């Protein structure tokens, strides 16, 4: 009787074991895929970035090279990654263009869209400042300090092109310091449009007397101080006042 039972039981057991192993392997691939997606979403790997080699990724994630290979293939299928013969695997423009292109073109074609963009930035940047004050690491604060120094030098020298670049970098560094993947995604996806928008607004705030520049400098320093001192509510309010000042001053000039 025992011999009769062993025959059919072993193949069934082997089948169940293989199915379980396949599910585990698939789960590992999905985990790797999510880990890669997080780097795309949070801006760690921007468009054009070359991914580390398969072996290096496998070591970083503690998985097999085959799991890495399957995860990369899945992201290629979705158009997020692409291979270049002899060069490796690179991040495509898909995430960025999916959000940035329509808005960027609207801002260029319809200058009045800056008001909608200002409303959007008001909410987004107030939230990023709040969370940056809560979560900024020493590394984040050091990066922000470098940008603030650039802003200060641009204000003193009157270098408007550098002021525009440093202003945009300041807001981007705050998004990085928020350590929120969605804020980082929105900033990294829309960074070109936001940079154009900041530059467009600053050009609209022509300031021969230097009064507007002094106000902007004061506002940036207040935001920086609040984040540096980890004062979340103060940082949020300071950012709101900054964006509101820009909106009100642009509206005043347009109606004049």
C-alpha positions as CSV (number, residue, x, y, z in Angstrom):
1,X,0.0,0.0,0.0
2,X,2.8,2.4,0.9
3,X,4.5,1.9,-2.4
4,X,1.3,2.6,-4.3
5,X,0.9,6.0,-2.5
6,X,4.4,7.2,-3.0
7,X,4.2,7.2,-6.7
8,X,1.5,9.8,-7.3
9,X,2.4,11.9,-4.1
10,X,6.0,12.7,-5.1
11,X,5.2,14.3,-8.5
12,X,2.4,16.3,-6.9
13,X,4.7,17.5,-4.2
14,X,7.4,18.5,-6.8
15,X,4.8,20.4,-8.7
16,X,3.6,22.3,-5.7
17,X,7.3,23.1,-4.7
18,X,8.0,24.4,-8.2
19,X,4.9,26.6,-8.2
20,X,5.9,28.0,-4.8
21,X,9.4,28.7,-5.9
22,X,8.2,30.4,-9.1
23,X,5.9,32.7,-7.0
24,X,8.8,33.5,-4.7
25,X,11.1,34.4,-7.7
26,X,8.3,36.5,-9.2
27,X,7.9,38.3,-5.9
28,X,11.6,39.1,-5.8
29,X,11.4,40.5,-9.4
30,X,8.5,42.7,-8.3
31,X,10.5,43.9,-5.3
32,X,13.5,44.8,-7.5
33,X,11.2,46.5,-10.0
34,X,9.7,48.6,-7.2
35,X,13.2,49.5,-6.0
36,X,14.2,50.7,-9.5
37,X,10.9,52.6,-9.9
38,X,11.5,54.4,-6.6
39,X,14.8,55.8,-8.0
40,X,13.0,57.0,-11.1
41,X,10.1,58.6,-9.2
42,X,12.2,60.4,-6.6
43,X,14.5,61.9,-9.1
44,X,17.6,59.9,-8.1
45,X,17.9,58.6,-11.7
46,X,16.8,61.5,-14.0
47,X,16.3,61.2,-17.7
48,X,19.5,60.2,-19.5
49,X,21.0,58.6,-16.4
50,X,22.9,55.3,-17.1
51,X,22.0,52.6,-14.7
52,X,24.7,50.7,-12.8
53,X,25.7,47.4,-14.3
54,X,23.4,44.3,-13.6
55,X,26.0,42.8,-11.3
56,X,26.3,46.1,-9.3
57,X,22.5,46.4,-9.0
58,X,22.3,42.8,-7.9
59,X,24.9,43.4,-5.1
60,X,23.1,46.6,-4.1
61,X,19.7,44.9,-3.8
62,X,20.9,41.6,-2.5
63,X,19.3,39.6,-5.3
64,X,20.3,37.5,-8.3
65,X,21.4,39.1,-11.6
66,X,18.5,37.3,-13.3
67,X,16.0,39.0,-11.0
68,X,17.5,42.4,-11.9
69,X,17.5,41.5,-15.6
70,X,13.7,40.6,-15.5
71,X,12.9,43.8,-13.6
72,X,14.8,46.0,-16.1
73,X,13.0,44.2,-19.0
74,X,9.6,45.0,-17.4
75,X,10.6,48.7,-17.1
76,X,11.8,48.7,-20.7
77,X,8.5,47.3,-21.8
78,X,6.8,50.3,-20.2
79,X,9.1,52.7,-22.0
80,X,10.9,53.9,-18.8
81,X,14.2,52.4,-19.6
82,X,16.0,51.8,-22.9
83,X,19.2,50.0,-23.9
84,X,21.9,51.6,-26.0
85,X,24.1,49.1,-27.8
86,X,27.6,49.0,-26.2
87,X,26.7,51.7,-23.6
88,X,24.2,50.1,-21.2
89,X,20.7,50.8,-19.9
90,X,19.5,54.4,-19.6
91,X,16.5,56.2,-18.2
92,X,14.2,57.6,-20.9
93,X,12.3,60.9,-21.0
94,X,9.0,59.2,-20.6
95,X,8.3,60.1,-17.0
96,X,9.4,63.7,-17.6
97,X,7.6,64.4,-20.8
98,X,4.4,62.7,-19.6
99,X,3.9,65.6,-17.1
100,X,6.2,68.4,-18.3
101,X,5.6,68.7,-22.0
102,X,1.9,69.8,-22.1
103,X,2.3,72.3,-19.3
104,X,5.5,73.7,-20.6
105,X,4.0,74.3,-24.0
106,X,0.9,75.9,-22.4
107,X,3.0,78.3,-20.4
108,X,5.0,79.2,-23.6
109,X,1.9,79.6,-25.8
110,X,-0.3,81.2,-23.2
111,X,1.5,83.6,-20.8
112,X,-1.7,83.9,-18.7
113,X,-1.2,80.3,-17.6
114,X,1.4,81.6,-15.2
115,X,-1.5,82.4,-12.7
116,X,-2.6,78.7,-12.7
117,X,1.0,77.7,-12.3
118,X,1.5,80.1,-9.4
119,X,-1.6,78.6,-7.7
120,X,-0.1,75.1,-8.2
121,X,3.3,76.1,-7.0
122,X,1.8,77.8,-3.9
123,X,0.4,74.6,-2.6
124,X,3.2,72.3,-3.8
125,X,6.1,74.4,-2.5
126,X,4.5,75.3,0.8
127,X,4.1,71.6,1.5
128,X,7.7,70.8,0.4
129,X,9.0,73.5,2.6
130,X,7.0,72.1,5.6
131,X,8.3,68.6,5.1
132,X,11.9,69.8,4.3
133,X,11.9,71.5,7.7
134,X,10.8,68.3,9.4
135,X,13.1,65.9,7.5
136,X,16.1,67.7,6.2
137,X,19.4,65.9,7.0
138,X,22.7,67.5,7.5
139,X,23.6,66.6,3.9
140,X,20.4,68.3,2.7
141,X,21.1,71.4,4.7
142,X,24.7,71.6,3.4
143,X,23.4,71.4,-0.2
144,X,20.8,74.2,0.6
145,X,23.5,76.3,2.2
146,X,25.6,76.2,-1.0
147,X,22.6,77.3,-3.1
148,X,21.8,80.1,-0.6
149,X,25.4,81.3,-0.9
150,X,25.0,81.4,-4.7
151,X,21.8,83.4,-4.4
152,X,23.5,85.9,-2.1
153,X,26.4,86.4,-4.5
154,X,24.0,86.9,-7.4
155,X,22.0,89.5,-5.4
156,X,25.2,91.4,-4.6
157,X,26.7,91.2,-8.1
158,X,23.4,91.9,-9.9
159,X,24.0,88.8,-12.1
160,X,20.3,88.1,-13.1
161,X,21.0,85.0,-15.1
162,X,22.7,83.4,-12.1
163,X,20.0,84.7,-9.7
164,X,17.4,82.9,-11.9
165,X,19.4,79.6,-11.9
166,X,20.1,79.7,-8.2
167,X,16.4,80.6,-7.4
168,X,15.2,77.5,-9.3
169,X,18.0,75.4,-7.6
170,X,16.8,76.7,-4.2
171,X,13.3,75.4,-4.7
172,X,14.5,72.1,-6.2
173,X,16.9,71.6,-3.2
174,X,13.9,72.1,-0.8
175,X,12.0,69.4,-2.7
176,X,14.9,67.0,-2.3
177,X,15.1,67.8,1.4
178,X,11.3,66.9,1.8
179,X,12.1,63.2,1.3
180,X,8.6,62.7,-0.2
181,X,8.7,60.7,-3.4
182,X,5.6,62.4,-4.9
183,X,7.0,65.9,-4.3
184,X,10.3,64.8,-5.8
185,X,8.5,63.2,-8.8
186,X,6.5,66.4,-9.5
187,X,9.6,68.6,-9.2
188,X,11.8,66.3,-11.3
189,X,9.1,65.8,-13.9
190,X,8.2,69.5,-14.1
191,X,11.6,71.0,-13.4
192,X,12.1,72.5,-16.9
193,X,8.6,74.1,-16.8
194,X,9.2,75.4,-13.2
195,X,12.6,76.8,-14.1
196,X,11.0,78.6,-17.1
197,X,8.2,79.9,-14.9
198,X,10.5,81.2,-12.2
199,X,12.7,82.9,-14.8
200,X,9.6,84.3,-16.5
201,X,8.3,85.7,-13.3
202,X,11.6,87.3,-12.3
203,X,11.9,88.9,-15.7
204,X,8.5,90.4,-15.1
205,X,9.7,91.8,-11.8
206,X,12.0,94.4,-13.4
207,X,13.6,96.1,-10.4
208,X,15.8,99.1,-11.2
209,X,15.5,100.4,-7.6
210,X,16.5,97.1,-6.0
211,X,13.5,97.0,-3.7
212,X,12.0,93.9,-5.1
213,X,15.3,92.1,-5.1
214,X,15.7,93.0,-1.4
215,X,12.3,91.6,-0.7
216,X,13.0,88.3,-2.5
217,X,16.3,88.0,-0.7
218,X,14.6,88.5,2.6
219,X,12.0,85.9,1.8
220,X,14.5,83.3,0.7
221,X,16.5,83.8,3.8
222,X,13.4,83.4,6.0
223,X,12.5,80.1,4.3
224,X,16.1,78.9,4.6
225,X,16.3,79.8,8.3
226,X,13.0,78.0,9.1
227,X,14.2,74.9,7.3
228,X,17.6,75.1,8.9
229,X,16.0,75.4,12.4
230,X,13.5,72.6,11.6
231,X,10.5,74.9,12.1
232,X,8.0,73.3,9.8
233,X,5.0,75.6,10.2
234,X,7.2,78.7,9.9
235,X,8.8,77.3,6.7
236,X,5.4,76.6,5.2
237,X,4.1,80.2,6.0
238,X,7.3,81.8,4.7
239,X,7.0,79.9,1.4
240,X,3.3,81.0,1.1
241,X,4.3,84.6,1.7
242,X,7.0,84.3,-0.9
243,X,4.8,82.9,-3.7
244,X,2.0,85.3,-2.7
245,X,4.3,88.3,-3.0
246,X,5.4,87.2,-6.5
247,X,1.8,86.8,-7.6
248,X,0.6,90.1,-6.1
249,X,3.5,92.1,-7.5
250,X,3.0,90.6,-11.0
251,X,-0.7,91.3,-10.8
252,X,-0.1,94.9,-9.7
253,X,2.2,95.5,-12.6
254,X,-0.1,94.0,-15.1
255,X,-3.1,96.1,-14.0
256,X,-1.0,99.3,-13.9
